[in-house]
Amino acid sequence: MPREKVVLAYSGGLDTACILKTLIQSGYDVIAYVADVGQQEDFDEVADRARRTGAVDVRVEDLKREFVTDFIYPAIAGNAVYENRYLLGTSLARPVIARRQVEIALDVGAEAVAHGATGKGNDQVRFELAFAALAPGLRIIAPWKDPDFLARFQGRSDLLAFAREHDIPVEATVEKPYSSDENLMHRSYEAGLLEDPDLAPPPDMFKLTRSIAEAPDTPEDLVLHFEDALPVRVENVAAGVDETDPVALFEYLNDRGGAHGIGRVDMVENRFVGIKSRGVYETPGGTVLHHALRDLEGIAMDREVLRLRDMLSPRFAEIIYNGFWFSPEMDFIRAAFGQSERLIDGQVRVRLHKGNVIPMGRVSHTSLYDKDLSSMDVAGGYDQEDARGFIRINALRLKAHKLILRRTGEDDGAGDLSAD
């Protein structure tokens, strides 16, 4: 009888290495799937470790381009900021990883997909909701929610002992002071010593961004070009740089933003499962794009459209954070946002300096700004006498409210000259 196939999201770390072996022991043929979303890894070495552990096949998939164009750019265009601070780097990577995992599973005829996310965090939700939405017929194996697995592995020491017993090649053998996750959008840090919310992160922890003290004293100017709210070009005239490829463009913004100490966030956030968690993030390139695009919207997006979009943006961020990228509500909100992003075209000149992204100027051929209309020096087609009626009409409800307060005796007399 042929063995069932399972596609395992494999990082090469201690957890997924041991999970790979336990799946083999349970009678599965395991295809190890390694997603390249921009993390700094030796993928040949990771693939070799998977084969030495017993994987029947290893699939290393370069997802950087689709990660940028299909997930990062739409999130920034929609002003997706979770709890007013987090630009969702980990949250955005999970659906692109899950999507390709499902595609591989269907391609090889696998009966199941597996992941190594814990039962306490957000990633288990993000992976499993994506699997359910994209391929509801696939079985999901989540060892960190399996009673037998949990009884067998109480913690890191049990995993290390298991790896030694079965000659499983793993990189880490020493407990790290915190855990980290890296992709093209950001690098995150949590757990370990960071579980004390009053403890400042160690200065040597950060990998993508310089501290403000170490950032250069000389500012750097970039010009960012957008079409339909999506980045299409970055120029650094002084350095002779002109990038249009989505991945190269984003990598360049990561490099220059990080050099100037841009994009660090330290916060306590609310996980979807109901636990508060402290997370520290470095998101240099995403932060530069976020500020540049918000500035362009000021000149090119209609006022009421902007207000409606920003009413929905917190919900958009929650949908991403909670793992519902592939959902009817996401389809709805993306369609609405797509309409708002039409004709948000132009370029923004930004200055990077000491952790700041400072807009210095903006130009748009779809600009709604009328210099003559807004000028204090010329009429520009605006009749100032019209303002008298405009104010009178808007004051009607305020006067009515004041009269009601008087009639009900709740008026404290503030601002009423007749009370003197």
C-alpha positions in Angstrom: 0.0 0.0 0.0 1.5 3.4 -1.0 2.4 5.8 1.7 0.4 9.0 2.0 2.1 12.2 1.0 2.3 15.3 3.1 3.8 18.7 2.2 5.6 20.2 5.2 6.4 23.9 5.4 10.1 23.4 6.3 12.4 26.1 7.6 15.3 23.9 8.6 15.1 24.9 12.2 14.9 22.6 15.2 11.1 22.4 15.3 10.4 21.6 11.6 13.4 19.3 11.4 12.0 17.1 14.2 8.5 17.3 12.8 9.8 16.1 9.4 11.3 13.0 11.1 8.2 12.3 13.2 6.0 12.5 10.1 8.3 9.9 8.4 8.0 7.7 11.5 4.2 8.0 11.3 4.3 6.5 7.8 4.2 9.6 5.5 6.3 10.4 2.5 7.3 14.0 3.3 7.9 16.7 0.7 9.8 19.5 2.4 8.7 22.9 1.1 11.0 25.8 1.7 9.6 29.3 0.9 12.1 32.1 -0.1 10.3 35.3 0.9 13.5 37.3 1.3 15.0 35.8 4.4 18.8 35.6 4.5 19.3 31.8 4.3 21.6 29.4 2.6 18.8 27.5 0.8 21.0 24.9 -0.6 22.1 24.0 2.9 18.5 24.0 4.2 17.5 21.7 1.3 20.4 19.4 2.0 19.4 19.1 5.7 15.9 18.2 4.7 17.1 15.4 2.4 19.5 14.1 5.1 16.6 13.9 7.5 14.6 11.8 5.1 12.4 14.0 2.9 11.5 12.3 -0.4 11.6 15.6 -2.2 12.5 19.2 -1.4 10.9 22.2 -3.1 12.7 25.5 -2.7 10.3 28.2 -4.0 11.3 31.8 -4.8 8.2 33.8 -3.8 9.8 37.2 -3.5 8.3 38.9 -6.5 4.7 37.7 -5.8 5.2 38.6 -2.1 6.0 42.2 -3.1 3.5 42.7 -5.9 0.5 40.6 -4.6 0.7 41.2 -0.9 3.1 44.0 0.3 2.1 46.6 -2.3 -1.7 46.1 -1.9 -1.3 46.3 1.9 0.6 49.6 1.8 -1.8 51.0 -0.8 -4.7 50.2 1.6 -3.0 51.9 4.5 -2.9 48.6 6.5 -1.4 49.3 9.9 -2.4 47.0 12.7 -3.2 48.8 16.0 -1.9 52.0 14.5 1.8 50.8 14.5 2.5 47.4 12.9 2.9 47.2 9.1 2.2 43.4 9.1 5.4 41.9 7.8 4.8 38.4 9.2 1.1 38.5 8.6 1.6 39.3 4.9 4.2 36.5 4.3 1.9 33.7 5.6 -0.7 33.8 2.8 1.9 33.8 0.0 3.7 30.8 1.7 0.4 28.9 2.2 -0.8 29.5 -1.3 2.3 27.9 -2.8 2.2 25.1 -0.3 -1.3 24.2 -1.4 -0.3 24.4 -5.1 2.5 22.0 -4.5 0.3 19.6 -2.5 -2.2 19.5 -5.3 0.5 19.1 -7.9 2.1 16.1 -6.2 -1.2 14.5 -5.2 -0.6 14.9 -1.4 -3.3 14.1 1.0 -2.2 16.6 3.7 -0.2 19.7 4.4 1.7 20.3 7.7 3.2 23.3 9.5 5.3 23.8 12.7 3.4 26.8 14.1 2.6 26.6 17.8 -0.9 26.5 19.2 -0.5 29.8 21.0 0.4 32.2 18.3 -1.1 33.8 15.2 0.7 31.8 12.5 -1.3 28.6 13.1 -4.5 30.5 12.3 -3.1 32.2 9.2 -1.8 29.0 7.7 -4.8 26.9 8.5 -7.4 29.4 7.4 -5.5 29.8 4.1 -5.5 26.0 3.6 -9.2 25.8 4.3 -10.0 28.6 1.9 -7.8 27.3 -0.9 -8.1 23.5 -0.7 -10.7 22.4 1.9 -10.2 18.8 0.9 -6.6 18.7 2.2 -6.0 17.4 5.7 -4.0 19.6 8.0 -1.3 18.2 10.3 -0.4 20.6 13.1 1.9 18.7 15.5 2.0 21.4 18.2 -1.8 20.9 18.7 -1.5 17.1 18.7 -1.7 15.5 22.3 0.7 12.7 21.4 3.3 15.1 20.0 2.9 17.4 23.0 3.4 14.5 25.4 6.5 13.4 23.6 8.1 16.9 23.3 7.7 19.0 26.4 10.2 21.6 25.2 13.4 22.5 23.4 15.5 20.0 25.4 13.3 17.1 24.2 13.6 18.2 20.6 17.4 18.5 20.9 17.6 15.0 22.4 15.4 13.6 19.6 17.6 15.3 17.0 20.7 13.8 18.5 19.1 10.3 18.7 18.2 10.3 15.1 21.2 12.2 13.6 19.0 15.1 12.5 21.1 18.0 11.2 20.0 21.2 12.9 21.7 24.6 13.1 20.7 25.7 16.6 21.8 23.9 19.7 21.7 26.7 22.2 18.6 28.5 23.5 18.3 31.9 21.8 17.5 34.9 24.0 14.5 35.7 21.7 12.9 34.3 18.5 13.0 36.1 15.2 11.4 35.8 11.8 12.7 37.5 8.6 11.3 38.2 5.2 11.5 40.9 2.6 9.1 43.2 4.4 10.6 43.1 7.8 12.4 41.3 10.7 10.5 40.5 13.8 11.6 39.6 17.4 9.5 38.2 20.2 9.6 35.8 23.2 12.5 35.1 25.5 13.9 38.1 27.2 11.5 40.3 25.2 8.6 38.9 27.2 9.4 41.5 29.8 7.6 44.5 28.2 9.7 46.9 30.3 13.0 45.6 29.1 14.6 47.5 26.3 15.8 45.4 23.3 19.5 44.7 23.4 21.2 47.1 20.9 22.9 44.2 19.0 19.6 42.5 18.3 18.7 44.7 15.3 19.8 43.4 11.9 18.1 45.6 9.3 18.3 49.1 10.8 20.9 51.3 12.4 20.2 53.0 15.7 19.4 56.7 15.4 22.8 57.5 17.1 24.6 55.5 14.4 22.6 56.8 11.4 24.4 59.3 9.2 24.2 63.0 9.9 23.8 63.8 6.2 20.2 63.2 4.9 19.5 61.3 1.7 16.8 62.2 -0.8 14.8 59.7 -2.9 12.1 60.2 -5.5 9.3 57.5 -5.5 7.0 57.1 -8.5 3.5 55.6 -8.1 0.9 54.4 -10.6 -2.6 53.5 -9.3 -1.1 53.7 -5.8 1.6 51.1 -6.6 5.3 51.9 -6.6 6.8 51.6 -10.0 10.2 53.4 -9.7 12.7 54.8 -7.1 15.4 57.3 -8.0 18.4 58.4 -6.0 19.7 61.1 -8.3 22.8 61.9 -6.2 23.8 58.2 -6.2 22.8 57.5 -9.8 20.3 54.8 -8.8 17.1 54.2 -10.8 15.2 51.0 -9.9 12.0 49.7 -11.5 11.9 46.0 -10.8 9.6 45.4 -7.8 12.0 43.2 -5.8 15.0 45.4 -6.5 13.1 48.5 -5.7 11.9 47.2 -2.4 15.3 45.8 -1.5 16.9 49.2 -2.2 14.4 51.0 0.0 15.2 48.4 2.7 18.8 49.2 2.4 18.6 53.0 2.4 15.8 53.1 5.0 17.7 50.8 7.3 20.9 52.9 6.9 19.0 55.9 8.3 17.4 54.0 11.2 13.9 54.0 9.7 11.2 51.5 10.6 11.7 50.3 14.2 8.6 49.5 16.2 8.4 48.1 19.8 4.8 47.4 20.9 2.5 45.2 22.9 -0.2 43.9 20.5 -3.3 41.8 20.7 -3.0 38.4 19.1 -6.1 37.0 17.4 -6.2 34.1 19.9 -6.7 36.6 22.7 -3.2 36.9 24.2 -1.3 40.1 24.5 2.2 39.8 23.0 5.2 42.0 22.8 6.7 42.3 19.4 9.7 44.3 18.0 9.9 45.0 14.3 12.2 46.4 11.7 10.4 47.5 8.5 12.6 50.0 6.7 11.4 49.8 3.1 7.7 49.4 4.0 7.9 52.5 6.2 9.4 54.6 3.5 6.7 53.6 1.0 3.9 54.0 3.6 4.8 57.6 4.3 5.4 58.5 0.6 2.1 57.1 -0.5 0.1 58.8 2.2 1.6 62.1 1.1 0.7 61.5 -2.6 -2.9 60.6 -1.5 -3.1 64.1 -0.1 -2.9 65.7 -3.5 -4.4 63.0 -5.7 -7.2 61.2 -3.7 -10.7 62.7 -3.3 -11.5 63.8 0.2 -14.6 61.6 0.8 -13.0 58.6 -0.8 -10.0 59.0 1.5 -12.2 59.3 4.5 -14.1 56.1 3.6 -10.9 54.2 2.8 -9.4 55.2 6.1 -12.6 54.1 7.9 -12.0 50.6 6.4 -8.2 50.5 6.7 -8.2 49.3 10.4 -10.5 46.5 9.4 -8.3 45.7 6.4 -5.3 45.5 8.8 -7.3 43.2 11.1 -8.3 40.9 8.2 -4.6 40.5 7.3 -3.4 40.1 10.8 -6.0 37.5 11.7 -5.3 35.4 8.6 -8.3 36.0 6.4 -6.5 37.1 3.3 -8.4 34.5 1.3 -12.0 35.4 2.4 -15.1 37.0 1.0 -14.6 40.1 3.2 -11.1 40.5 1.8 -12.4 40.2 -1.8 -15.0 42.9 -1.0 -12.5 45.3 0.7 -9.9 44.8 -2.0 -12.4 45.6 -4.7 -13.4 48.8 -2.9 -9.8 49.8 -2.3 -9.0 49.1 -5.9 -11.5 51.8 -7.0 -10.0 54.3 -4.5 -6.5 53.6 -5.8 -7.3 54.4 -9.4 -5.4 57.5 -10.7 -3.3 57.9 -7.6 -0.4 58.6 -9.8 2.7 60.8 -9.4 6.0 61.2 -7.6 7.0 62.1 -4.1 10.4 63.4 -3.0 11.3 62.2 0.4 14.2 62.8 2.7 15.6 60.0 4.9 17.2 61.3 8.0 17.7 60.0 11.6 14.7 57.6 11.6 12.4 60.0 9.7 10.8 59.9 6.3 10.2 63.5 5.5 8.1 64.4 2.3 9.8 67.3 0.6 7.5 67.7 -2.4 5.0 66.0 -4.6 3.9 66.1 -8.3 0.9 64.4 -9.9 -0.7 64.6 -13.3 -3.9 63.4 -11.6 -3.7 66.1 -8.9 -6.9 67.5 -7.4 -5.0 70.5 -6.0 -5.9 73.8 -7.6 -3.3 76.5 -6.8 -5.5 79.4 -7.8 -8.5 78.0 -5.9 -6.6 77.6 -2.6 -4.6 80.8 -3.0 -5.2 83.7 -0.5 -4.0 86.2 -3.2 -6.5 85.5 -6.0 -10.2 84.6 -6.2 -9.6 81.6 -8.5 -13.3 81.2 -9.2 -14.2 81.1 -5.5 -16.8 83.6 -4.3 -16.1 84.3 -0.7 -19.6 85.6 -0.1 -20.9 82.0 -0.6 -19.2 81.1 2.6 -21.7 83.1 4.6 -24.6 80.8 3.6 -22.4 77.7 3.9 -21.7 78.6 7.5 -25.3 79.6 8.3 -26.6 76.2 7.1 -24.0 74.3 9.0 -24.8 76.3 12.2 -28.5 75.4 12.1 -28.2 72.1 14.1 -25.8 73.7 16.6 -28.3 76.4 17.4 -31.1 73.9 17.6 -29.0 71.8 20.1 -28.4 74.8 22.3 -32.1 75.6 22.4 -32.9 72.0 23.5 -30.4 72.2 26.3 -32.0 75.4 27.5 -35.5 73.9 27.5 -34.4 70.8 29.4 -32.5 72.8 32.0 -29.2 71.1 31.1 -27.6 74.2 29.7 -24.7 75.4 31.9 -24.9 78.9 30.3 -21.4 78.6 28.8 -21.0 81.0 25.9 -24.5 82.6 26.5 -24.1 86.3 26.9 -27.6 86.6 28.2 -26.5 84.7 31.4 -24.3 87.7 32.5 
